[in-house]
Amino acid sequence: MDLLYRYALKPILFTLSPDFVHDVFITTGEIAGRFAFSRALFNLFYGYQGPDISKTVDGLIYHTPVLLSAGFDADGRLTRILPSLAFGGEEIGSVTAEPCAGNPLPRMTRLIRNKSIVVYKGLRNHGVDALIAKLRRTRRERGFVLGISIARTNIQSASTDVEAGIRDYVESFKKLNESGIGDYYTINISCPNSFTGETFVQPELLAQLLPRLREVPCEKPVYLKMPINVSWEQFEKMLDIADKNNIQGVIIGNLNKNYGDLAYPEDAPKEFRGGLSGSPTFALSNDLIRKTRQMYGTRFTIIGTGGIFTPEQALEKFAAGADLVQLVSGMVFEGPGLMRKICEHYAAERGVLS
Ligand SMILES: Cc1cc2nc3c(=O)[nH]c(=O)nc-3n(C[C@H](O)[C@H](O)[C@H](O)COP(=O)(O)O)c2cc1C
């Protein structure tokens, strides 16, 4: 099946626009998830059937330690099919208080030689009310954890108003907690392709946001999605603020804004058009995971994200200190068999991690 994807399907898909292919995948995955027969078929080819590698993190049981990263399934349409692709959970969203149409097309550009996607989605999603309604209607699969990533509504008029930004995060966070939907929540403060996305990576503003979120009654783990282009000094200040505000974990991390980090920078758009996923995030995220683990021990749950294309690279993230890993670009480039391969490798090698 892997060869089929690599040599037959991928060459065709990669001639089509990534935005179109993404829409087709979401629709196909949503339909396939509805039927026991198609779920069983996907499970046969792509599911994980090996020894038990389930992991309990912050009280949540993950069937496998591999999660789909935020952004691919913004509206929570794939929750039923993903367990059949060896995922132990997914991060839905990022969702915003108001629906967002996203940035103008193209919202994604493949940089094939660089194994990267230029992401300019601009938080396109149907909004938190629609997500809650959708997930209420959807049956849950066992051992599959649903994280929900919350971002600030992406509208130009909100660009400078910090208080409006805080209220926007709080509104989504409150609605999700009141609805009981979602197993953990991530506060995405590091989206590099929206008007307002990175305001709260500034420590003094993060120190205003997190106490306001803490006022909302919440019994679920809350994580912070970290930027990877800031200095260690700034990163550490952010971790200290997270520590003081009872944030349970950090997701390290978001997209890379520096086109100079590409192996072939000449392939990048001439002007900045959103952050880079995939390979250019790998080393930066590993380094920050390692430093965070060294500095804070087990204080934070760490979810390692960025540039996983092979089972060995997933293992590197665990070895750097990640409790769980997330990926999205690897699945796009390597196909739906990647997660199973990672799980099999993890099952065989996890002894060396402990
Ligand atoms: C198409 C696309 C959309 C994304 N949208 C979001 C998002 O809405 N929220 C978020 O926190 N991260 C988003 N990201 C970043 C990913 O969650 C992840 O942090 C990053 O892509 C690195 O992982 P990867 O190398 O496996 O792709 C997006 C990434 C891609 C490729």
The ligand as an SDF file (V2000), in Angstrom:
LIG
                    3D

 31 33  0  0  0  0  0  0  0  0999 V2000
   -1.7160   22.9320    6.5780 C   0  0  0  0  0  0  0  0  0  0  0  0
   -1.2690   23.2090    7.9750 C   0  0  0  0  0  0  0  0  0  0  0  0
   -2.0950   23.9400    8.8280 C   0  0  0  0  0  0  0  0  0  0  0  0
   -1.7000   24.2060   10.1350 C   0  0  0  0  0  0  0  0  0  0  0  0
   -2.5550   24.8690   10.9740 N   0  0  0  0  0  0  0  0  0  0  0  0
   -2.2660   24.9470   12.3070 C   0  0  0  0  0  0  0  0  0  0  0  0
   -3.2100   25.4530   13.2280 C   0  0  0  0  0  0  0  0  0  0  0  0
   -4.3330   25.8130   12.8760 O   0  0  0  0  0  0  0  0  0  0  0  0
   -2.8520   25.4930   14.5340 N   0  0  0  0  0  0  0  0  0  0  0  0
   -1.6300   25.0890   14.9880 C   0  0  0  0  0  0  0  0  0  0  0  0
   -1.3700   25.1260   16.1900 O   0  0  0  0  0  0  0  0  0  0  0  0
   -0.7070   24.6010   14.1210 N   0  0  0  0  0  0  0  0  0  0  0  0
   -1.0060   24.5150   12.8060 C   0  0  0  0  0  0  0  0  0  0  0  0
   -0.0820   23.9980   11.9180 N   0  0  0  0  0  0  0  0  0  0  0  0
    1.2600   23.5950   12.4260 C   0  0  0  0  0  0  0  0  0  0  0  0
    1.2930   22.1110   12.7470 C   0  0  0  0  0  0  0  0  0  0  0  0
    0.3620   21.7860   13.7600 O   0  0  0  0  0  0  0  0  0  0  0  0
    2.6980   21.6690   13.1830 C   0  0  0  0  0  0  0  0  0  0  0  0
    3.0190   22.3460   14.3700 O   0  0  0  0  0  0  0  0  0  0  0  0
    3.7550   21.9750   12.1300 C   0  0  0  0  0  0  0  0  0  0  0  0
    3.2570   21.7610   10.8250 O   0  0  0  0  0  0  0  0  0  0  0  0
    4.9850   21.0880   12.3100 C   0  0  0  0  0  0  0  0  0  0  0  0
    4.6570   19.7200   12.1430 O   0  0  0  0  0  0  0  0  0  0  0  0
    4.9610   18.9020   10.7690 P   0  0  0  0  0  0  0  0  0  0  0  0
    6.3580   19.1960   10.3990 O   0  0  0  0  0  0  0  0  0  0  0  0
    4.6880   17.4830   11.1000 O   0  0  0  0  0  0  0  0  0  0  0  0
    3.9990   19.4390    9.7590 O   0  0  0  0  0  0  0  0  0  0  0  0
   -0.4440   23.7370   10.5990 C   0  0  0  0  0  0  0  0  0  0  0  0
    0.3870   23.0250    9.7320 C   0  0  0  0  0  0  0  0  0  0  0  0
   -0.0090   22.7490    8.4410 C   0  0  0  0  0  0  0  0  0  0  0  0
    0.9110   21.9680    7.5420 C   0  0  0  0  0  0  0  0  0  0  0  0
  1  2  1  0
  2  3  1  0
  2 30  2  0
  3  4  2  0
  4  5  1  0
  4 28  1  0
  5  6  2  0
  6  7  1  0
  6 13  1  0
  7  8  2  0
  7  9  1  0
  9 10  1  0
 10 11  2  0
 10 12  1  0
 12 13  2  0
 13 14  1  0
 14 15  1  0
 14 28  1  0
 15 16  1  0
 16 17  1  0
 16 18  1  0
 18 19  1  0
 18 20  1  0
 20 21  1  0
 20 22  1  0
 22 23  1  0
 23 24  1  0
 24 25  2  0
 24 26  1  0
 24 27  1  0
 28 29  2  0
 29 30  1  0
 30 31  1  0
M  END
$$$$
